[in-house]
Amino acid sequence: MVDSLICLTLTGKTLAEDAELARKYAPYVDLVELRADHLTEEEQLSIRRFPSMVSMPCILTVRRDIDGGLFKSGEFSRTALFARALSFAEQNPNKNFAYVDFEEDFHVSGLQDGTQAFGVKIIRSCHDFSGPVTDIRKKFVSMRKTSYEIPKLAFMPKTLSDVERLYRESSAISDFDHIVVAMGNLGVPSRILAHKFNSYLTYTSPLETAQNTAGIGHIDPITLTDMYNFRNFNDKTRLYAVTGWPLKVTSSPKIHNEGYKKHNLNNVFIPLASTSFAESLSFADTMGIRGMAVTVPYKEDVLNLATEVDTEVGEIGASNTVVKDFSQWVGHNTDAYGFSRALCEFLGVKNIRHRRVAIIGAGGAAKAIAFAIKQLGGKACVFNRTVGHAKTIADQYGFEYAPLEESCAGILDHYSDIIIQTTNVGMNSADAPNKENNPIWFYTFKGTENLFDIVYDPEVTPVMKVAQEAGCKVCNGYAMLKYQGYRQFKYFTGKDYE
């Protein structure tokens, strides 16, 4: 395992903008990458002076559009731009570019000789957006024309298994520096765990220009260092994760990593997007991950793939937590606990006897919530588009069930003392309420209902907005997430979070 560097990728339109961002994030990074292809044409003419504008080593990159960049003016123009940036080297090396990024098929002897003469290291890069690259060592050997070149491979994985294979192959290469990056949402672990991948560096982007690199999965350097404790990662660091799909937004890493800091634990909790829960388990086994929070759509898959599940998971029929016990994965459920505590806190009660409750949805979260509603003494009706799934949950607890459709608005009204929205409809939605982001779009709130939506991003979901406007009391799912996370923390570490 190597001590990977943190590189800040600068994609501003002017050198002044990039230099300002470099100064702001200097405490968090080791070097910067000037993406000259993002500069205006006028600014590109002055890139030679950029190293003297910042106080850290600089990589010069002029990325072609075919490799995911913005440069479209052809190789002659790009070669001239490289020559302008690298010529007339200063005697003070700090005023020169420390690295230059040349693609594997870009070979201009004059430029290469010049970099060697002036002590500029070449990063020899390959970008593949079509899928994984196999036999990485062979690929690197073919790319690396001289001993001072650092080969870089960036590819877009199709599955988490592609990232797992990248780890297996890259971590075995220790005889020369190299850079590996799995791009996109699936590849985030390769950025956070660059040390374990033996990657020479990991790329980050400033928050101010994050939209320029959103598609390839950059993390900002503050989050990387403060939340994921990148600087202090070592061989004894214990790994935990949250897995699901598409897992574009999750607050679980923040909750758990803050707890590790509070208790002075050498642990890191990462997001682990995966298109298959079986691949999540395989990746976890390979990387030494000791426990995972499990979110949609894999809460029911745990019952089939975990070695063992506890009694509560067996009764609920869903698990949101798996813990590695020697060679076995054991499933637990903390959703029911987290929901019960959050709901009672929201309502200011200890139970909900004599309350009529509408449970919207019939997935893994709904199963845990139905279990909790029964324990709290409520009477419920489960609403779901697939009525058979609603019936399965309802029959288990003696509840009613109904299709989730406009014709059942009257039944929903009858069970509207507390409405629990358990689906992912409305997640990450900034649009005005409509049929697509509001699962009960057909229902007219009276203003007397209590609405609990387990979604927490956005903070006010579309259905919450409609309920608020009618005068209802509303709550999102963050408290539930927090409290179920506290119990997960206990399973993972043996310590009380609070």
C-alpha positions in Angstrom: 0.0 0.0 0.0 1.4 3.4 -1.0 0.8 6.9 0.5 -1.3 8.4 -2.4 -1.2 12.1 -3.1 -4.2 14.3 -3.5 -4.5 16.2 -6.8 -6.9 19.1 -7.3 -8.2 19.2 -10.8 -8.7 22.8 -11.9 -11.3 23.4 -14.7 -11.9 27.1 -14.5 -12.1 29.4 -17.6 -9.2 31.6 -16.5 -5.8 31.2 -14.9 -6.7 33.6 -12.1 -9.8 31.6 -11.2 -7.8 28.4 -11.1 -5.0 30.0 -9.1 -7.5 31.3 -6.5 -9.0 27.8 -6.1 -5.5 26.3 -5.8 -4.8 28.7 -2.9 -8.1 28.0 -1.2 -7.7 24.2 -1.2 -3.9 24.2 -0.7 -4.2 22.8 2.9 -6.0 19.8 1.6 -4.0 18.8 -1.5 -0.5 17.9 -2.6 -0.5 19.1 -6.2 -2.8 20.6 -8.8 -3.8 19.6 -12.3 -4.3 22.5 -14.7 -6.9 21.4 -17.3 -5.9 23.8 -20.0 -8.6 22.5 -22.3 -11.2 24.3 -20.0 -9.5 27.7 -20.4 -10.6 30.2 -22.9 -8.4 30.4 -26.0 -7.0 33.7 -24.9 -6.0 32.3 -21.4 -4.5 29.2 -23.0 -1.8 31.4 -24.5 -0.5 32.3 -21.0 -0.4 28.9 -19.4 3.4 29.0 -19.2 3.1 31.3 -16.2 0.7 29.2 -14.2 3.2 27.3 -12.0 4.6 30.6 -10.7 1.0 31.6 -9.7 0.6 28.7 -7.2 2.8 27.3 -4.5 2.7 23.6 -5.3 3.6 21.1 -8.0 1.4 21.4 -11.2 0.3 18.8 -13.8 -0.3 20.2 -17.3 -3.2 18.5 -19.0 -4.8 19.4 -22.4 -7.4 16.8 -22.7 -8.9 16.0 -26.1 -12.6 15.7 -26.6 -12.3 12.0 -27.5 -10.7 11.4 -24.1 -13.4 13.3 -22.2 -11.9 16.8 -22.5 -12.9 20.0 -24.2 -10.0 20.5 -26.6 -11.2 20.2 -30.2 -8.7 22.2 -32.3 -6.6 19.3 -33.5 -3.3 17.7 -32.6 -1.1 20.4 -34.3 -2.7 23.1 -32.2 -2.4 21.0 -29.1 1.2 20.2 -29.7 1.9 23.9 -30.1 0.1 24.6 -26.8 2.2 22.0 -25.0 5.4 23.5 -26.5 4.4 27.0 -25.4 3.8 25.8 -21.9 7.0 23.7 -21.5 9.5 25.9 -23.3 11.9 28.4 -21.7 12.1 26.5 -18.5 13.0 28.5 -15.4 16.1 27.6 -13.3 13.8 27.5 -10.3 11.9 24.2 -10.9 9.0 25.4 -8.8 8.1 27.8 -11.6 7.9 25.0 -14.1 5.2 22.3 -14.6 6.3 19.3 -12.5 4.3 16.9 -14.6 2.7 16.8 -18.1 -0.1 14.4 -19.1 0.4 12.8 -22.5 -2.0 10.2 -23.9 -0.7 6.8 -24.7 -0.9 7.6 -28.5 0.7 11.0 -28.2 4.4 10.8 -29.0 6.3 13.9 -30.0 10.0 13.4 -29.6 10.8 17.0 -29.2 8.4 17.5 -26.3 9.4 14.2 -24.7 13.1 15.1 -24.9 12.3 18.6 -23.5 10.4 17.2 -20.5 13.3 14.9 -19.7 15.9 17.7 -20.0 13.9 19.9 -17.6 12.9 17.3 -15.1 9.2 17.3 -16.0 7.7 13.9 -15.4 5.3 12.4 -18.0 2.0 10.9 -16.9 1.2 8.6 -19.8 -2.6 8.2 -19.8 -5.3 6.0 -21.2 -9.0 6.9 -20.9 -11.6 4.3 -21.7 -15.3 5.2 -21.4 -16.6 2.0 -23.0 -15.8 -0.4 -20.2 -13.1 -2.1 -18.1 -9.5 -2.7 -19.2 -8.1 -6.1 -18.4 -4.5 -7.2 -17.7 -3.4 -3.9 -16.3 0.2 -4.7 -15.8 0.5 -5.6 -19.5 -1.3 -2.4 -20.4 1.1 -0.3 -18.3 4.2 -1.9 -19.7 3.1 -1.2 -23.2 2.3 2.4 -22.3 5.4 3.2 -20.4 8.1 4.0 -22.9 10.7 5.2 -20.3 11.4 4.5 -16.7 10.4 8.0 -15.6 6.9 7.8 -17.1 3.9 7.2 -14.8 1.2 5.2 -16.5 -2.3 6.2 -15.8 -5.5 4.2 -16.5 -9.0 5.7 -16.2 -11.9 3.6 -17.2 -15.7 3.6 -16.8 -16.7 0.4 -15.0 -19.9 -1.4 -15.8 -20.2 -3.3 -12.6 -18.6 -3.3 -9.1 -16.8 -6.5 -10.2 -14.8 -4.4 -12.6 -13.6 -2.2 -9.7 -12.8 -5.3 -7.7 -10.6 -6.7 -10.5 -8.9 -3.3 -10.8 -8.0 -3.5 -7.1 -6.6 -7.1 -7.4 -4.4 -6.2 -10.4 -3.3 -2.7 -9.4 -2.5 -3.5 -5.8 -0.1 -6.2 -7.0 2.0 -3.7 -9.0 4.6 -2.2 -6.7 7.7 -1.9 -8.8 6.8 1.4 -10.5 4.5 4.3 -9.8 1.1 4.2 -11.5 -2.3 5.9 -11.4 -5.6 4.0 -11.6 -9.1 5.5 -11.6 -12.4 3.8 -11.9 -14.7 6.6 -13.0 -18.4 7.3 -12.2 -20.5 6.3 -9.3 -19.3 2.7 -9.3 -15.7 3.8 -9.1 -15.8 6.0 -6.0 -14.1 3.4 -3.8 -11.0 3.6 -6.1 -10.7 7.3 -5.3 -11.3 7.1 -1.5 -9.2 4.0 -1.2 -6.4 5.0 -3.6 -3.8 3.9 -1.0 -5.1 0.3 -1.2 -5.1 0.4 -5.0 -1.4 1.5 -4.9 -2.3 4.5 -7.0 0.3 7.3 -7.1 -2.5 9.9 -6.6 -6.2 10.4 -6.5 -8.0 13.2 -8.3 -10.4 15.7 -6.6 -12.3 18.8 -7.8 -13.2 22.0 -6.0 -16.8 22.4 -4.9 -17.0 25.5 -7.0 -16.5 23.6 -10.3 -17.8 20.2 -9.3 -20.3 20.3 -12.1 -17.4 20.1 -14.6 -16.3 16.6 -13.4 -19.6 15.3 -12.0 -19.9 12.5 -14.6 -16.6 10.9 -13.7 -17.1 10.9 -9.9 -14.6 13.4 -8.4 -14.9 14.1 -4.7 -14.0 17.5 -3.3 -10.7 17.5 -1.3 -12.3 18.7 2.0 -14.7 15.8 2.0 -11.9 13.4 1.1 -9.7 14.5 3.9 -12.2 15.5 6.6 -15.0 12.9 6.1 -13.0 10.0 4.7 -9.9 10.7 6.7 -7.7 10.1 3.6 -4.5 11.4 5.2 -4.6 9.0 8.1 -5.4 5.8 6.2 -3.1 3.0 7.0 -2.8 -0.8 7.1 -4.8 -1.0 10.4 -7.7 1.1 9.2 -11.0 -0.8 9.4 -13.4 -0.4 6.5 -17.2 -0.2 6.5 -19.6 0.8 3.8 -23.2 1.5 2.7 -24.3 -0.3 -0.4 -27.2 0.1 -2.8 -28.2 1.3 -6.2 -28.0 3.9 -7.6 -26.8 5.4 -4.3 -26.3 8.8 -5.8 -26.9 10.5 -2.4 -26.3 9.1 1.1 -25.7 10.7 4.5 -24.6 7.4 6.1 -20.8 8.0 5.6 -21.1 11.4 7.4 -23.0 9.9 10.3 -20.6 6.9 10.8 -17.3 8.7 10.1 -18.2 11.4 12.6 -18.9 8.7 15.1 -15.5 7.1 14.4 -13.8 10.4 15.1 -15.8 11.0 18.2 -14.6 7.6 19.6 -11.1 7.9 18.2 -11.5 4.8 16.0 -9.2 4.1 13.0 -12.2 3.3 10.8 -13.5 4.6 7.5 -17.1 4.3 6.1 -17.5 4.6 2.4 -20.3 4.6 -0.2 -20.3 1.4 -2.3 -22.7 1.6 -5.3 -23.4 -1.7 -6.9 -25.8 -3.2 -9.4 -25.8 -6.4 -7.5 -25.8 -7.2 -3.8 -23.8 -10.4 -4.5 -21.1 -8.2 -6.0 -21.2 -5.9 -2.9 -20.4 -8.9 -0.7 -17.6 -10.1 -3.0 -16.1 -6.6 -3.1 -16.4 -6.4 0.7 -14.7 -9.8 1.2 -11.8 -8.8 -1.2 -11.3 -5.3 0.4 -11.6 -6.4 4.0 -14.8 -4.5 4.6 -16.2 -5.6 8.0 -19.8 -4.4 7.9 -22.2 -2.7 5.5 -25.4 -0.7 5.7 -27.8 -2.0 3.1 -30.2 0.3 1.3 -32.6 0.0 -1.7 -33.0 -2.2 -3.5 -31.1 -4.9 -1.6 -32.7 -5.1 1.8 -34.6 -8.3 0.9 -31.6 -9.8 -1.0 -29.7 -10.1 2.4 -32.0 -13.0 3.4 -30.8 -15.1 0.5 -27.2 -14.1 0.4 -26.1 -13.6 4.0 -24.9 -16.7 5.9 -27.2 -16.0 8.8 -29.8 -13.5 9.9 -31.1 -12.6 13.3 -34.6 -13.3 14.6 -35.9 -9.8 13.9 -34.7 -9.9 10.3 -36.5 -13.2 9.9 -39.7 -11.8 11.2 -39.5 -8.5 9.2 -38.3 -10.2 6.0 -35.7 -7.5 5.3 -32.2 -6.5 6.5 -30.5 -3.1 6.3 -27.2 -4.2 8.0 -24.7 -7.0 7.5 -21.7 -7.6 9.7 -18.7 -9.9 9.0 -18.4 -12.5 11.8 -15.1 -14.3 10.9 -15.9 -15.7 7.5 -19.7 -15.3 7.7 -22.0 -12.4 6.9 -24.8 -11.9 9.5 -27.9 -9.8 8.7 -29.6 -7.4 11.1 -32.3 -4.8 10.9 -32.0 -1.4 12.5 -34.7 0.3 10.4 -37.5 -0.7 12.7 -35.7 0.7 15.7 -34.7 3.9 13.9 -38.2 4.4 12.6 -39.9 3.8 15.9 -37.6 6.2 17.7 -37.9 8.9 15.0 -41.7 8.6 14.8 -42.3 8.8 18.5 -40.0 11.8 18.7 -41.9 13.4 15.8 -45.3 12.9 17.4 -44.2 13.4 21.0 -45.7 10.0 22.1 -44.6 6.6 23.4 -47.0 4.6 21.4 -49.6 5.1 18.7 -52.5 3.1 20.0 -55.9 3.9 18.4 -54.1 5.7 15.6 -54.9 4.7 12.0 -51.8 4.5 9.8 -51.3 4.5 6.1 -48.1 2.7 4.9 -47.2 3.8 1.4 -45.1 1.1 -0.4 -44.3 -2.5 0.2 -40.5 -2.8 -0.1 -37.8 -3.6 2.5 -38.3 -0.4 4.4 -42.1 -0.8 4.5 -41.6 -4.3 6.0 -39.6 -2.9 8.9 -42.0 0.0 9.4 -45.0 -2.3 9.4 -43.2 -4.4 12.1 -42.6 -1.2 14.1 -46.2 0.1 13.7 -47.5 -3.2 15.1 -45.2 -3.0 18.1 -46.3 0.6 18.7 -50.0 -0.5 18.7 -51.1 1.2 15.5 -53.8 0.0 13.0 -52.6 0.2 9.5 -53.4 -0.2 5.8 -50.6 -1.0 3.4 -50.9 0.7 0.0 -48.9 -0.5 -3.0 -49.2 -0.5 -6.8 -48.6 -4.3 -6.8 -51.4 -5.3 -4.4 -50.0 -8.8 -3.8 -46.9 -7.3 -2.1 -49.1 -5.1 0.1 -51.2 -8.1 1.0 -48.1 -10.1 2.1 -47.1 -7.5 4.6 -50.7 -6.8 5.8 -51.5 -10.4 6.4 -48.4 -10.8 8.5 -49.6 -8.2 11.0 -53.4 -8.3 10.7 -53.4 -5.0 8.7 -55.6 -4.0 5.8 -54.2 -3.5 2.3 -55.2 -1.6 -0.9 -53.9 -0.7 -4.3 -52.0 2.6 -4.5 -54.3 4.4 -7.0 -56.7 7.2 -7.3 -59.8 5.0 -6.6 -58.5 4.3 -3.1 -58.3 7.9 -1.9 -61.2 7.3 0.4 -59.4 4.3 2.1 -56.3 6.4 2.4 -58.4 9.1 4.1 -59.7 6.6 6.6 -56.1 5.7 7.6 -54.7 9.2 7.5 -54.0 9.9 11.1 -50.4 9.1 10.3 -49.2 8.6 6.7 -45.8 6.9 6.3 -44.2 7.3 2.8 -41.7 4.4 2.5 -40.8 4.4 -1.2 -38.0 6.3 -3.0 -40.4 8.3 -5.0 -39.5 12.0 -4.7 -35.8 11.2 -3.8 -33.4 13.8 -5.2 -36.3 15.7 -6.8 -36.2 19.5 -6.9 -39.3 19.7 -9.2 -42.7 20.9 -8.2 -45.0 18.1 -6.9 -46.4 16.0 -9.7 -47.6 12.5 -10.5 -44.0 11.3 -10.9 -42.5 12.6 -7.6 -45.5 12.4 -5.3 -46.7 8.8 -4.7 -50.1 10.0 -3.3 -50.7 12.8 -5.9 -54.4 11.9 -5.9 -54.9 12.5 -2.2 -56.2 15.8 -0.8 -54.7 16.7 2.6 -57.1 18.1 5.2 -54.4 19.6 7.4 -54.9 17.2 10.2 -52.6 14.4 9.0 -49.1 13.7 10.3 -46.9 12.9 7.3 -43.6 11.0 7.8 -41.5 10.6 4.6 -38.5 8.3 5.0 -36.8 10.2 2.1 -34.4 12.9 3.4 -33.0 14.4 0.2 -34.4 16.8 -0.6 -35.1 18.0 3.0 -38.7 18.9 2.0 -39.9 16.2 -0.5 -42.7 17.0 -3.0 -45.3 15.1 -0.9 -44.1 16.9 2.2 -44.5 20.3 0.4 -48.1 19.5 -0.5 -48.9 18.4 3.1 -47.2 21.5 4.6 -49.2 23.8 2.4 -52.4 22.1 3.7 -51.3 22.7 7.3 -50.1 19.2 8.1 -47.3 18.3 10.5 -44.5 16.7 8.5 -41.1 15.0 9.0 -38.5 13.7 6.6 -36.4 10.5 7.1 -33.2 12.0 8.4 -33.9 11.2 12.1 -34.8 7.7 11.1 -31.5 7.4 9.2 -29.6 8.8 12.1 -31.1 6.5 14.7 -30.8 3.4 12.7 -27.2 4.4 11.9 -26.5 4.7 15.7 -27.6 1.1 16.1 -25.5 0.0 13.1 -22.6 1.7 14.7 -23.1 -0.5 17.8 -23.1 -3.6 15.6 -20.0 -2.5 13.8 -17.9 -1.3 16.7 -19.4 -2.6 19.9 -19.7 1.0 21.2 -22.7 3.3 21.8 -22.7 6.2 19.3 -24.2 8.7 21.7 
